[in-house]
Amino acid sequence: MKDNKEKIGMAADEVHLCNRKFDEIIKEMKSRYTMDASLVRRAYDFALEKHKFQRREDGTPYITHPLAVAMTLAKAGYESDLIAAALLHDVVEDCGVTVKTLEEKFGSQIADIVDAVSAVSVSVENAEMSKRDRDVLSDNKLLNAIIDKGRQKALYIKLADRIHNLQTIGSLPVGRQRAKALHTQNVLIPVARYMRVFQLADELSDLCLKIESPEIYRQIEIGYHNILRKNAYVLEGAEGLKAFFYDLIATKDPIIAKYVVSLNFNERRVEGIFRHISDRLTESESLSDLLTKQNIPLYNINFTISDSCPKSPEAVFFQFYKELHESRFQLTITGISRAMSSGTVFYRLKDCFHNTYRLFLQTEKQRLAFSHGISITGKYADIQEYLNGYYYNRAEPDEPAHVMIPVYKRDGSRLFIEDGATVLDFAFRLNPEIGICARYAHINKLRDEAPLYTRLRPGDMVDVISDHDQAHPENDIPHVSIRWFEYLHTREAIRDLSRYLEFHASQASPKVLAVGEKGRERLEMPAGATVLDFVLATKGEAALEGFAAYLNKSTVPADISRPLRYGDQIRIRLEEKRSLPDISWLAAAKTAEGQKMLLSYMEKNYIHK
């Protein structure tokens, strides 16, 4: 969420409140490790001064955002330089502070981290880019810093930054909320999981589900807490399982007990529950049918021992297991599984009341690795070698993975479709005739018209608006176009569209639309036309003196023989002698006009010389 640029200074009580929040961060850090208090204090004072006239869209002082980001990281146990960078993370992007200034005041490491998370600025080079283009470049900048330049700490700040933005996103329009959640799902969470920063990734996934599928989130949240409330007598109070477990550890073996760092009964995240039960959903079974204590483990039990303990976490736990099993709770291990998000091993437990639990046995280092990921688990060279295996599409960093997701029809019934599917895929899934006549859709009962190329998210309710007349098919109004192949993701929909066009090709435009810089040139060109054809059609003979063409968001000159796709945006730079026509250009040109121009040029410049 960007700041409000109105020059409204902070009131004395607001400054006091922010100072108290900062003191809480310091207290949290001191409880975990020895900190560099001077560095963190200087970072806070600098950020407070730079943000003092800025406010968030909800009207709160902007400095509350860096404070919240810093607190998220402090609670996760991150060190002083990262907390300082978190406090400073928006001063370059929003306050006009240069990276060089940060380097002089706080050192190159903090300056590099802040630079990595700062969006690409609007400069002479990219002033003409759309916001979408700049967003893609900003994603590439961040991912390049993390993957290629060894600035993994930048990811932690970006994740914590997005957590707070999603937590406070309620003042934004629903469309912007969904766009932010979509970006989080497609860009940030995949790289976080690859780097094994599971704690922050899981929190983001939960927030995304709440934004994208609020009704599903509400159902699961209410259902889960109803289960906890109904079973509180088993778990809470002096006679409950929690108290019994704590007392057992403290009294059974004091020598071993001193190695137990923590025993926590943590509530499950809604998104984790949804992921767990979504694989078991069927067309005939509703979500509420699966919200039972038999299907949903009540708690994640985290049993953590000191790294200095001479025994393994499993050996320590099993010293207490007999008493747990023979107690009135009859706690019993029923199996071993792996968490779906992280692959972390856990034991499945069950008590005599048919409550189930997930037990994680870890050392301090293993628990820390769950929060911090690969950046603390090895040498720099090993980490970089591991990261070299991470691929991201630099032209489309937000390209999603392909798995099956549940979506809902207008009547509330559920079906499953590939992740990455669009509104048009959904329309064909309902009925090929509906797909052929589709116009747009309403998603999650919003009045906004979602275009046919809109990607669907898990839990979306989709109402397709189509000119298909089921009672009188002869009145159907097809809207099919060759460009629809660009919109489709699923094999079934592509097949249905192909079969339709085999018999109705005349109804589909055989041309593709290509758009020049700033939309000045909009040409419909024959299917199969290339980048070179577009350049020759728009720049004429001037292009024969040399040019470079850039497609869509790419900053790399395009291959002139690359076929155009519908809606391609092409930026052309005439650059004398950059490249001159040769025989390969004749092969690259597919239109008669382009070939005629090239033949004329070659006849003048080669044949008659």
N, C-alpha and C positions, 0 to 999 in steps of 0.2 A: 504494500500500500504506500503510495507516494504521499509526500507531505503537502499540506495546504500552504501556499506561498504567501498568504496574508501575513503582514507584519504585526503579529500579535505577540507581545512579549509575555514571559511567564510571570504569574503573580507570586508573591512571597510564599503563600501556602503551597503552591505547586512546586516551587523549588524545594521547599522543606520536605514534601512528600517524595520527591525524586531522590533527595539526599538519604532519606530513610530506606528507600529501595536499594540504593547503592550500598548502604551499611549492611543490608541483609545479604547482598552478594559477598561482601567481605567476610561476614560471619560464616556463610556457607563454605567459602574457600578455606578459611582457617580450620574448619572442622574436618577437612579432608587431607590437607597437605600444607607444607610450608610454602607461602606465597610471596611474590614480589609486590608488596603493598604499594610501594612508591610508584611503580610502573602503572598499576591499575588505577591508582588515584589520579595520576597525570592524564591518563587516557580519558577518564570520566570528566575531569575539569575541562579538557580540550573539547570533548564532544558536547558538553553542556553549553559551552560558550558558542559553538558553531550552530547548534540547533535551537538556540534560545528563542528565535523568532519564527520557528516553524511548528506547525501543528498537523496532526494526522487528520484523515477525513472524518473521523468521529469527533474531532474537536479537542482531543487530548494533546498535551505537549508532546512533540515528536520524540524527545529524549526518552520518553517512557518505552519506546520501541527498542532502541539499543540496550536499554536496561533489562528488558524482558529477554532479549536474545542472550545477553551475558548470563542472566540467572539460569536459563535452560542449560547452558554449557557448564556453569559452576556446579549445578546439581548433578550433572553427569560426570563430574570429576576432572574436567579439563584444566590445563595449567594456565599460569598467569598471562603468558603472551597471547594465548588464544582469547582469554577473557578481555584483555585490552583491545585486541583487534575487533572483537564483537562490539565493544562500546564505540569503536571508531568506524564501523563498517559502512556507514552511509555518508561520511563527511566528504568523500571524493565525489560521489555521484550527485549528492544533493546540496552541498555547501561550497563547491568551487575550490576545495582544498586540493592541492596537487599531490601526486604520489611522492614527488621529491621532498615536499615539505614534511610529509609523514615520515619519510626515511630519515630526515635530519633530526626530527624530534623523538622518534620511537624506534628507529633501526630498520634495516632492510627487510627483515623477516616479517614484521608486522605490516610494513608498507606493501610488500608483495601479496600478502593475504588479502588486505583491503582492496588492492587493485584487482585481484582475481574475481572478487564478488561484486565489483562495481560494473554497472551496465556500460556498454559501448556508448561513448558520448556522441552528441550531435556535432560533427566537425565538418569541415569543408569537403572531406572525402565522402562522408555518408549523409550529408544534409538532404539529399534527394531520395534517400531510402525510405520505404514505408516503415511504420512501427514494427510490422511483422518481420521485415528484413533485419532491423536492428536487434529485435529480440533473438532472432536466430544467431546473429553474430555474437550477442552477449552470452548465449548458451555455449557456443563454440569456444568463446574466450574462457569461460569458467571450466568447461570440460578439458580444454587443452592445458590449462594451468594445473588441473588435478592429475590428469592422466600422463601428460607429456613433460611437464615442468617440475613435478615433484612437490607441488603445493597442496598436499592432501588436506591440510588443516583448513583450507578455504571451504571445503565441502561441509565441515562441521558448522561453520558460521552460516552458510547458505541454507542448510537444513533447519537450524534453529531460527533463522530469519523467517523462513517460510512457515514454520510451526506457529510463530506468533502472528504472522499475517493471516493465516487461515483461522486462527482462534478469534481474531478481531475483525473478520471480513464482513460481518453482518450489515454494515452501513453501505456496502456496495450493491449495485444491481445484481440480480441473480445471474444474468449472463456472464458478468465479469467474475463472479464467484466460481462458476463452473469452469470458465476458461483457466482460472488460476489453479483449480484443482486438477484439471486435465493436464496442464503443464507439469504439475508436481508428479502426477502418476507416470507420465511418459518420459520425463527427463531426470528429475531429481531422485525419485525412489529407486529406479533401476541401478543408477551408479552407486547409490548408498548401499544397496543390497550387495552389489558386486564387491564393494570395499568392506562389506560385512559390518557396517555401522547399523546394526539391526534395531537398537533401541530407538534412535531418532526416526529411522525409516518406518518402524511400526506405528509410531505416534502420528507421522504424516499420513500413513495409509488410513488410519482411523478418522482423521480430520477430513480427508478426501471423501470417504464414504458418507460422512455426515452431510457434506455439501452436495454431493452428486445424487445421493439417494436418501433424502431426509426421512421419508416414510419408513423405509426398511430399517434405517438406523434407529428410529424411534421405537419400532416394534421390538427389535432385538434388545435395545437398552432397557425398555420397560419389562420385557419378558425375563431377561437375565436378573434384574434387580428384584423382581417378584420371587424368583427362585431363591436368591440369597435371603430375602426377608422370611420366606416360609421355612428356611432351614437355619435361621439364626440361633435357635435353641441348641443346635448341635455344635455350632462353631464359636459362638460368643460367650461371654461371661466367665465366671470363676470355674464353672464345671464344663466349659466348652473344649473342643479339640485344640484350639489355639493355646489356651492357658495350660492344658495338659502337656502339650508338646514343649512349650517353653520351660515348664517346671522340670520335665524329664531331662532336658539337656543340662539344666543348671545343677541338678542333684545327683544324677546317675554316676558320672565320672568327672569330677572337677578338673582333672588333668586334661582330659580330652575336651571338656567344655570350653577351656580357654582358647582352643583353636577354632571354635565356631565363631566366625565373624558376624554372621547374620542369619536369621531365620525369618522370612517374610511371607505372609499370605497376601499375594497381590491379586486384585480383581482383574478379570480378563478384559481385554479391549474388545469393543463391539465389532470392529473390522475382523479381528482374529476369530471371533465366534462365527461371523458370517462366512469367512473363508472355510472354516471347519465344516459347516453344515451345508454350504452351497453345493458341494460335490454330491450330496445325498438328496438334493431336491429332485423331485420328479414332476411330471406334468400334473399328476393327480394329488400330490402332497403339498400342503401349504406350509408357509414358513412357521406359523404358530404350532403346527404339529411337531416340529423338531425342537421347539424351545422347551425342553424338559431337562431335569437334572440328570437323567440317564444319558442324554446326548451331549450335554454341555458340562465340562469340568468346572466346578465352582471357583477354584482358585488355581493360580500358578504358585506353587510353594517353592521358594528359592532358598536353598540350603547352601550356604557359602562358608568354606573353611579357609584358614590362613595358608598362605603359600609356604610358611615355615613348618606346617604340620607334617610329621613323618609318615602319616598315612594318607591314603587317597580319600576323596570326598565320599566315595561309595563305602569304603571300610569304616569311616567314622559314622555314617548314617546307620549302617547295619548293626552297630553297637546298641542303637536305640530301637531297632526295628521290632525285636521280640516283644518289648513292653508295649509298643504301639499296637501290635497285632493282638496281644492278649488283653488289652484294655477294653473298656466297655464300647469303644469305637470300632474295634476289630479292623483297624486299618490294614489293608492287604494290597500287596503289589500284584497287579493283574497283567502287566505287560510292559514292553519298552517301545517307544515310538520316537519320531523326530518331528520337531516343530516345522510346520509347512513353510514359514517365512524364512527361517534361518538354518534349518537342518540340525539344530541343537538337540541332542539326545535328552529325553526325559522319561521318567517312570510313570506309568499309569497307576493310580491308587484308587481304592474304593473302600468305603466304610460300610458298617452294617445297616446304615440308613439309606443305602443305594446312592449316596453322594459320590461323585468322582472328582479327582484332582490330578494336576500335572506337577510332578516333583522334579525340579532341576537341581542336580548336585554338581557344584562347581567350586574351583579354587578362586581366590581373589583375582588372579591373572586371567582366568577364563571368563570371569564375570566382567572384568574390565575390557577384555577383548570384544565382548558382546556389545559394549557401549561404543568403544573407540575403533573397532575394526582392525584392518590389517596394518594400519600405520604404527601400531605399537608391538606388532608380533614378529618383526624381523628387521634385517638390515636394509638400508636405503636401496642398495642395488637389487636385493631380492624383491622388495616391494615394487620397484619400477619394472622389473621383469614380469611380475604378476600383472601389473596394470597394462602392460603392453598387449595383453590378451583381451582387453576390453574394447569392443567396437562400438562406435556411434556414427550415425549417418550425419555428416557435417552439413549436408544440404537440408535435411529434415531431422534435426536432433530429437523431435518429439514423436518419431514413428513408434507406435505401440507394439508390444508383443502380441502373439496370436494364441489365445486360449479361448475356451468356451465361457461365455458369460450369460447370466439370466437377464432377460428383459421382459417387459410386460406389454400386453395388448391393451387397447382402450377399455375392454371389459374387465381388466384385472387378471386375466389368465396369463400364465407364464410360458415362455418358450426360451430355448437356448440358441445362441448365435455366436459366431466367432468374434472374439475381441478384435476390434479394428473395423468391424462391419459398420456400414453407414445406414442412414435412413432409407436409401434406395435399396440396399441389401434386404433390409427389414420388409420393405414393401413387396419385393419379389418373394420373400419367404412366406408372406401371408397368402399371396396369390399372384401368379405371373401377370394376370390381367390388371390387378391393382398396381403392380410395378410399372407396367407399360404406360399407364395413365396417371402415374404419381406426379404431384406438383410440389408438395412440401409436407412438413409434419409439425404437430405440436408435441413438445416433449415435457413430460411431468406436469401436464395440465397448464403449462404456461401459454400465454396468448401469442408469444413471439413465433414467427414462422421460421422453423429450422430448415435450411436448405437441404436438398437431397444428398449432398456430400457430407453432411454432419455426421461425425463419428458418434457411436453410441457407447454409453458407459454402463457398467453393471447396475441393474436395478432400475434403469430408465423405463418409464411408461411412455409408449410411442403411439400417437394417433396420426395415422397417415391420411392426408387429404389427397384424394385421387378422383379423377373424372371417369372412373369405371362404374357403369350402371349394371349392377348384378342382375336386376330383374329384366333389363332390356340391353344386352351386350351390344346390340347394333347401334346404340347411342353412345358408346365409348368414345372418348376423345384422347387418342394417344399423344404423348408428349415426348416420345422417345427421340434420342439424338445419339449420334456416334460418340459424342463426348461422354456419354454415360459410362463407357468402359473405364474412364478415369475415376469415376465415382465408386465403382464396385470393388468389393473386396472378396466376397465369397464365390467359390467355384460354381455353386448352384445358380446364383443370380447371373453370373457371366454367361453360363450355358443358356439360361432362359432368354437373355437378351440376344445372344448370338442366333438362336433358333428363330426368334421373331424377325430379326433383320434379314435372315435368309429369304424370307417370303415378302418382306415389306421394306426392302432397302430404299425404295424411293421416298419413304417417309422420314428417313434419317439423313441429315445433312452430310454430304461427302467431304465437307471442308473442316478445317480446324481454324480456330481464332487465335491469332498471335497479337500481342500488345507491345507497342514500343514504349520507350521511356516516358514516364509521366502520363501514359495513356494517350499520347498525341497521335500515334499511328495504331490503328486497329484494323488489321487485315484478315479477311477470311481467305485462307489459302488451300489449295488442293491437299487432300490427305496424302501424306508421304513427302510433302514439301519440307525442306531443311532450313537450318539456321542461315545458310548461305542464300537461299532463295529469298528469305525475308529481308536480309541485309541489302541484296540487289534491288528488291522491289521498293524499299524505302529510301535508300541512299543513292541508287542509280550508279552512274559511272564513277562518282566520287569514291565509292567503296573499292574500286579497282586500284586505287593508289595505296591501299593498306588500311586495315581496320582490326579491331578486336571486339568480339561480341560476348556478353555475359548473360547467362540465363538465370532468371528468377533470383534466388538469393545467393548464387554462387559468386565468389570473388575471383574465380579462375576462368580464363578465356575458354569459351565453349568450342567443342569440335564443330567445324562448319558443316560437316556432313550429318550432324545429329538431327533426326526427324523431329519436327515440331509436334508438340502435344497441345491439346486444347487449353487455352488460357495461359500459355507460356508468355512470360514477360521478358523482353529482350532489350538490354541496354547496349548501345553501339558506340564505340569510340573510334573515330577516324584517326588513324595514326600512320602518317606517311612512311612508306617502305617497311611497315611492320611485317607485312606478308604480301606477296604479289601473286597474281593468278598464274597457275600452271595447269598441266593436264589433269591433275587431281581435282581441280575445281569443277571441271566438266562432269566428272563422276559424282561430285557432291551436289550439283544443281539438278533438281528434278522437274522444275517447271519449264515450260517452253520459253517463257519470257527470259528467265535466267540463263538458259542455255544459249539463246540467241544473242544476248548481251555479251556473254563470254566468247562465243565464236567470233563475234565482230571485233572484240578487243584483241584476240590472239591473231586474227587475220592482219590487223593493222600493225601489231607490235612484233610478231614473229615471222609470219609467212612472207610479208613484203619487205622484210629487212635483210 
